[in-house]
Amino acid sequence: MKRIIETEKIPIKLWVDHIEPGALQQAKDIANIPHAFHHVAIMPDCHEGFGMPIGGVLATKNIVIPNAVGVDIGCGMCALKTSLQEITHKQLNRITNEIKKIIPVGFKHHKQPQDKNRMPEVKGKMPVVEREYDRARCQLGTLGGGNHFIEIQKGSDRHIWIMVHSGSRNLGKQVADHYYKKAVQIREKNHKNLKTPKQLSSLLFDSVEGERYMKEMQYCTDFAQASRKLMMDFIKWVFREYMGDITFSDFINIAHNYAALEKHFGHEVVVHRKGATSAREGEKGIIPGSQGANSYIVTGKGNPESFNSCSHGAGRVMGRREAQRKLDMKQEIDKLNKKGIIHSIRKTKDLDEASGAYKNITQVMEDQKDLVEVILELEPLAVIKG
């Protein structure tokens, strides 16, 4: 931990030296929520979000806050080790081109609904999931855009690895928007004098709407995991087509936008992780770098001060439009070409996902060495983005 801010209702504990003003204000806002518990934890990849900073961990008693989870519910990472120890640039090109034919990226969906057996089971009343279910079947196994990616990597264990970063697509956004509107309606009806921002409107955890949100949020988290697993199956098929009879092992999956009922400091609380991942003692996790930077397989140290959490990645230092205005296209491409990485920077708009738009992942890992232990380093070979 770097420092503690004690000017608000509860302390703010930071694992970062510098925090941008907007993110700092949001950290103070969540620290002043009436039901906020014990302290707020801010991870080293922190940057400004909507209502709550990305890289923030908030525990509450008796309430859940939809915007403390965000719109891409269940967004997360999965990684898989292959039995391959070598792969040529030509093979990488063929494999990435084939993956792009099979897995829709950006706003694209599958033309046909995917197998129902691949979808999580709907249990209980879930009005938004039920409404969106058929459309979600076409979103299952699709990458999406923004910072989502598929990456082929070389591990420090000498093996080739595959990593996927994706979320719950439009299904998660629909659930998030629906319950945020419900929370705002309740706030305007019953809590007009609250001083915290409207974006932090909440639902009582044991209310009908609160219980439904938790169920639908968990469904979206399960859907996001199922979607990553389906993409990984597509990718495994492509690898076998081009590389022969290879095997796969060490599948890891972890989400970084969700809320869960957990016990901390002797109390049952709702822990909101927005751009933060669970890092319980001995728990395996994934912390990716930016495009062209190394990623890490880690184990959690179970640090109670972070609510057993760690960063979800490198974290932005520039907004998307700012990166498109300020970064030099040639410099960003040259950085990747010098490393021989097959990358996804083609146009000015792609600069929002260039490495120059992100923090230095080496520093981020140094800042959270009391939260996780690195067990494997992964060097990028090829990147697919939406």
C-alpha positions in Angstrom: 0.0 0.0 0.0 1.3 3.5 -0.9 -0.8 5.8 1.3 -4.1 6.4 3.1 -6.4 9.3 2.7 -8.4 9.9 6.0 -10.4 13.1 5.1 -13.6 11.3 4.2 -16.2 9.2 6.0 -14.1 6.1 5.8 -10.4 5.9 4.8 -9.2 5.4 1.2 -6.3 3.0 0.9 -4.3 3.5 -2.3 -1.8 1.1 -4.1 -0.9 3.9 -6.5 1.4 7.0 -6.1 -0.5 9.2 -8.5 -4.2 9.3 -9.0 -5.9 11.6 -11.6 -8.2 14.2 -10.1 -11.4 12.7 -11.5 -10.6 9.3 -10.1 -9.7 10.7 -6.8 -13.0 12.6 -6.5 -14.8 9.4 -7.4 -12.9 7.5 -4.7 -14.0 10.2 -2.2 -17.6 9.9 -3.4 -17.7 6.2 -2.7 -16.0 6.7 0.6 -18.9 9.0 1.7 -21.7 6.6 0.8 -23.8 6.1 3.9 -23.5 2.3 3.7 -19.8 2.1 2.7 -17.9 -0.3 5.0 -14.5 0.0 6.7 -12.4 1.6 3.9 -12.2 1.9 0.1 -9.3 0.2 -1.7 -7.8 1.7 -4.9 -5.7 -0.6 -7.1 -2.6 0.6 -9.0 -4.3 0.5 -12.4 -6.9 3.0 -11.2 -8.4 5.6 -13.5 -11.7 7.5 -13.8 -14.8 5.6 -14.6 -18.6 6.3 -14.4 -19.6 6.9 -10.8 -16.8 4.7 -9.3 -13.2 4.6 -10.5 -12.0 1.7 -12.5 -9.6 -0.2 -10.3 -11.8 0.4 -7.2 -12.9 -2.0 -4.5 -15.9 -1.0 -2.4 -17.6 -3.0 0.4 -21.1 -2.0 1.5 -23.6 -3.1 4.1 -27.1 -3.9 3.0 -26.9 -2.2 -0.4 -25.7 -3.0 -3.9 -24.7 -0.3 -6.4 -25.1 -1.1 -10.1 -22.6 1.5 -11.3 -20.0 0.1 -8.8 -20.0 -3.0 -11.1 -20.5 -1.2 -14.4 -22.1 -2.0 -17.7 -19.8 -4.8 -18.8 -20.8 -7.2 -16.0 -18.6 -10.2 -15.6 -15.9 -8.9 -18.0 -12.8 -10.9 -17.3 -9.9 -12.9 -18.5 -9.2 -16.5 -19.3 -5.9 -18.1 -20.2 -4.8 -21.6 -21.4 -1.4 -23.3 -21.8 -0.7 -25.3 -25.0 1.8 -28.1 -25.3 3.5 -26.1 -28.0 6.9 -24.6 -27.3 7.6 -23.1 -30.7 5.5 -21.3 -33.3 6.6 -19.4 -36.4 5.6 -16.0 -37.6 3.9 -17.6 -40.6 1.9 -20.0 -38.5 0.9 -17.1 -36.2 -0.4 -15.2 -39.2 -2.4 -18.1 -40.5 -3.9 -18.9 -37.0 -4.9 -15.2 -36.3 -6.5 -14.8 -39.7 -8.5 -18.0 -39.2 -9.6 -17.0 -35.7 -10.9 -13.7 -37.0 -13.0 -15.6 -39.5 -14.6 -17.7 -36.8 -14.9 -15.3 -33.8 -16.9 -12.0 -34.5 -15.2 -8.9 -33.1 -16.3 -5.3 -32.5 -20.1 -4.9 -32.9 -20.4 -8.1 -34.9 -22.4 -11.1 -33.6 -22.8 -14.7 -34.8 -25.4 -15.0 -37.6 -26.9 -18.0 -36.0 -27.8 -18.6 -32.3 -25.2 -20.7 -30.4 -26.1 -24.0 -28.7 -28.5 -23.5 -25.8 -26.4 -26.0 -23.8 -23.6 -23.4 -23.9 -25.8 -20.8 -22.1 -26.1 -20.6 -18.3 -29.3 -21.9 -17.0 -32.0 -19.3 -16.1 -33.1 -19.9 -12.6 -35.9 -17.8 -11.0 -37.3 -14.6 -12.3 -34.8 -12.6 -14.5 -36.9 -10.2 -16.5 -34.0 -8.6 -18.5 -32.2 -11.9 -19.1 -35.4 -13.5 -20.3 -36.1 -10.6 -22.6 -32.5 -10.6 -24.1 -32.0 -14.4 -24.0 -32.4 -15.1 -27.7 -30.2 -12.2 -28.8 -27.6 -13.2 -26.2 -27.3 -16.6 -27.9 -25.9 -14.8 -31.0 -23.5 -12.8 -28.7 -22.1 -15.9 -27.0 -18.6 -16.6 -28.2 -18.0 -13.1 -29.6 -15.1 -10.8 -28.6 -16.6 -7.3 -28.6 -14.5 -4.1 -28.9 -12.7 -1.6 -26.7 -10.0 -3.2 -24.7 -11.1 -6.7 -25.3 -8.6 -9.0 -27.0 -7.4 -12.4 -28.0 -3.6 -12.8 -27.5 -1.1 -15.6 -28.3 1.8 -15.5 -26.0 5.1 -17.1 -25.1 5.4 -18.0 -21.4 8.4 -17.9 -19.2 7.7 -21.6 -18.9 8.7 -21.9 -22.6 5.1 -22.8 -23.6 2.8 -21.0 -26.0 -0.3 -19.6 -24.2 -3.6 -18.3 -25.3 -5.4 -15.4 -23.5 -8.9 -14.0 -24.0 -10.3 -10.8 -22.5 -14.1 -10.3 -23.0 -17.3 -9.5 -21.2 -21.1 -10.0 -21.3 -21.7 -7.9 -24.4 -25.1 -6.2 -24.8 -26.7 -8.6 -22.3 -24.6 -7.1 -19.4 -25.3 -3.5 -20.6 -29.1 -4.1 -20.7 -29.0 -5.5 -17.1 -26.8 -2.7 -15.8 -28.9 0.0 -17.5 -32.2 -1.5 -16.2 -31.2 -1.7 -12.6 -29.4 1.6 -12.6 -32.6 3.3 -13.7 -34.5 1.4 -10.9 -31.9 2.6 -8.4 -32.3 6.3 -9.6 -36.0 6.0 -9.3 -35.8 4.8 -5.8 -33.3 7.5 -4.8 -35.5 10.2 -6.3 -38.5 8.9 -4.5 -37.0 8.1 -1.1 -33.6 9.7 -0.7 -33.7 13.1 -2.4 -31.3 14.7 0.1 -28.4 12.3 -0.5 -25.3 14.3 -1.3 -23.5 11.5 -3.1 -23.7 11.6 -7.0 -26.7 10.1 -8.7 -24.4 7.7 -10.5 -24.0 5.9 -7.1 -27.7 5.2 -6.7 -28.2 1.9 -4.9 -30.7 -0.9 -4.3 -31.3 -2.5 -0.9 -29.6 -5.9 -1.0 -32.6 -7.8 0.4 -35.2 -5.9 -1.6 -37.0 -7.4 -4.6 -35.0 -5.2 -7.0 -31.8 -5.8 -5.2 -32.2 -9.6 -5.2 -33.1 -9.6 -8.9 -30.1 -7.4 -9.7 -27.8 -9.8 -7.9 -29.3 -12.8 -9.8 -29.2 -11.1 -13.2 -25.7 -9.8 -12.5 -24.5 -13.3 -11.6 -26.1 -14.6 -14.8 -24.2 -12.1 -16.8 -21.0 -13.1 -15.1 -21.7 -16.7 -15.9 -22.6 -15.8 -19.5 -19.3 -13.9 -19.9 -17.4 -16.9 -18.6 -19.3 -19.2 -21.0 -18.6 -16.9 -23.8 -14.8 -16.9 -23.1 -14.9 -20.7 -22.9 -16.6 -21.0 -26.3 -14.1 -18.6 -27.9 -11.3 -20.7 -26.4 -12.8 -23.8 -27.9 -12.9 -22.1 -31.3 -9.3 -21.1 -30.9 -8.2 -24.6 -29.8 -9.8 -26.0 -32.9 -7.9 -23.5 -35.1 -4.6 -24.4 -33.4 -5.2 -28.1 -33.9 -6.1 -27.5 -37.6 -2.8 -25.7 -38.2 -0.5 -27.2 -35.6 -1.6 -30.8 -35.4 -2.3 -32.9 -32.3 -1.5 -30.6 -29.4 -2.9 -30.6 -25.9 -4.2 -27.8 -23.6 -4.0 -27.4 -19.9 -4.0 -25.0 -16.9 -7.3 -23.2 -17.8 -7.7 -20.1 -15.6 -10.7 -17.8 -15.6 -11.3 -14.7 -13.5 -13.8 -11.8 -13.6 -13.2 -8.2 -12.8 -16.6 -6.4 -12.9 -19.0 -7.9 -10.3 -20.4 -7.7 -6.8 -20.4 -10.6 -4.3 -21.4 -11.3 -0.7 -18.2 -11.9 1.2 -17.0 -11.8 4.8 -14.4 -9.2 5.7 -13.3 -7.8 9.1 -15.9 -9.9 10.8 -18.9 -8.7 8.8 -20.8 -10.0 5.8 -20.6 -7.3 3.2 -21.3 -6.8 -0.5 -17.9 -6.3 -2.2 -18.0 -4.4 -5.5 -15.0 -5.0 -7.8 -15.0 -2.6 -10.7 -11.9 -3.3 -12.8 -10.4 -5.3 -9.9 -10.0 -9.0 -9.5 -10.2 -11.4 -6.5 -6.8 -12.3 -5.1 -7.6 -14.6 -2.2 -4.6 -16.5 -0.7 -3.4 -19.1 -3.2 -6.0 -18.1 -5.9 -4.7 -18.1 -9.4 -5.3 -14.9 -11.4 -4.4 -13.1 -14.6 -3.1 -9.5 -14.9 -2.7 -8.5 -18.6 -0.5 -5.7 -19.9 -1.4 -3.3 -22.7 -1.1 -4.3 -26.4 2.6 -5.2 -26.9 3.4 -5.4 -23.1 3.8 -8.6 -21.0 1.0 -10.2 -19.0 1.2 -12.2 -15.8 -0.2 -15.3 -14.2 -0.3 -14.7 -10.5 -1.4 -16.1 -7.2 -3.2 -14.0 -4.6 -1.7 -13.2 -1.2 -5.1 -12.7 0.5 -4.3 -9.2 1.7 -7.3 -8.1 3.9 -6.5 -4.4 3.3 -7.4 -4.8 -0.4 -10.5 -7.0 0.4 -8.4 -9.8 -1.1 -8.2 -8.0 -4.5 -5.7 -6.8 -7.0 -5.5 -4.9 -10.3 -7.2 -6.2 -13.4 -4.6 -4.9 -15.8 -2.3 -1.9 -16.6 -4.9 0.8 -16.4 -5.3 3.8 -18.7 -3.3 7.0 -18.6 -5.1 8.6 -21.5 -8.8 8.6 -22.5 -9.6 7.1 -25.9 -10.0 10.3 -27.8 -7.0 11.8 -26.0 -4.9 8.9 -27.2 -6.1 9.3 -30.7 -5.1 13.0 -30.7 -1.8 12.7 -28.9 -0.1 9.4 -29.7 2.2 9.1 -32.7 1.0 6.3 -35.0 4.4 5.5 -36.4 6.0 5.4 -33.0 3.4 3.0 -31.6 3.5 0.7 -34.7 7.4 0.7 -34.6 7.4 -0.4 -31.0 5.3 -3.4 -31.8 7.1 -4.2 -35.1 10.5 -4.1 -33.4 9.3 -6.9 -31.1 7.9 -8.8 -34.0 4.3 -8.7 -32.6 1.4 -9.2 -34.9 -0.8 -6.4 -33.8 -4.1 -4.5 -34.5 -3.0 -0.9 -34.9 -4.0 0.1 -38.5 -5.7 3.5 -38.2 -5.7 6.6 -36.0 -8.8 5.3 -34.1 -6.8 2.2 -33.1 -4.4 4.3 -31.0 -6.9 4.3 -28.1 -5.6 0.8 -27.5 -1.9 1.4 -28.1 0.5 0.8 -25.3 1.2 4.6 -25.0 -2.4 5.0 -23.7 -1.7 2.7 -20.7 0.4 2.7 -17.6 3.6 0.7 -17.4 2.6 -2.8 -16.4 6.0 -3.4 -14.7 5.3 -0.5 -12.3 1.7 -1.6 -11.7 3.1 -5.1 -10.7 5.7 -3.5 -8.4 3.0 -1.4 -6.7 0.9 -4.5 -5.8 3.6 -6.9 -4.8 1.9 -7.1 -1.4 -1.3 -8.3 -3.1 0.0 -11.0 -5.6 3.0 -13.1 -6.4 4.0 -13.6 -10.0 4.3 -17.2 -11.0 4.5 -16.8 -14.8 5.3 -14.0 -17.3 3.7 -14.0 -20.8 5.3 -12.2 -23.7 2.9 -11.2 -26.6 3.4 -12.8 -30.0 0.1 -11.9 -31.7 -2.9 -9.7 -30.8 -6.5 -9.7 -32.1 -8.7 -6.7 -31.1 -12.3 -5.6 -32.0 
